[in-house]
Amino acid sequence: MTSYEQIFENNKKWVASKLAGDAQFFERLAKDQQPDYLYIGCSDSRVPANEIMGLDAGELFVHRNIANLVNSIDLNVMSVINYAVRQLGVKHIIVCGHYNCGGVKAAMTAQDLGLLNPWLRNIRDVYRLHQEELDNIQDNTQRTNRLVELNVQEQCLNVIKTAVVQQSYLAKGYPTVHGWVYDLHNGLLVDLKIDFEGLLHEIQRIYDLTGKGMQF
């Protein structure tokens, strides 16, 4: 485990490496941020958002929480989405889960987890929606990983339901929403190939918040 003091030494080395490649790197970075991507991921320490995407500082706007949930009454994630779309003008919103997710596994256990109960209930709700499919998977690991994928899909839907995403897409043609899963065992990203426009069409009768009746 890296010591607390070593972190500051690592920081100095990182600064030196950046300046060696670009003497104006931090000067330019400090002026503004214009990321094309909003990443909504799990807080798991094994999933470093920038690194797995090969992106540098300033290229990725990030929000992370337990099991990458997008809850409409969570002012934190709603504020991040709003700011990313309206102020930063991101072109893509990515919901990224990961296999072997502790939050998903916890939601599949029949036990009282205290403060986590209302948070994890969102994942249990996803299980309820897909109970027949999940119950037919005999292997526990495969069942958990499938719930990880279904949870990502459901959170993508929750992003699409927001007014700011609908309004921006109608006016500008972006952002589009993507669902990914990170595989801890090989470091690769799996694109779940979310049909953004198809889902938007599917939910618009109930969740149309543009006030204009979305047509594409």
Salt bridges, closest charged atoms under 4 A:
GLU9 OE2 - LYS12 NZ 3.89
ASP22 OD2 - ARG28 NH2 2.39
ASP44 OD2 - ARG46 NH2 2.73
ASP44 OD2 - HIS98 NE2 3.56
ASP56 OD2 - LYS18 NZ 2.86
ASP125 OD1 - ARG128 NH2 3.94
GLU133 OE2 - ARG146 NE 2.57
GLU149 OE1 - ARG146 NH1 2.89
ASP183 OD1 - HIS185 ND1 3.43
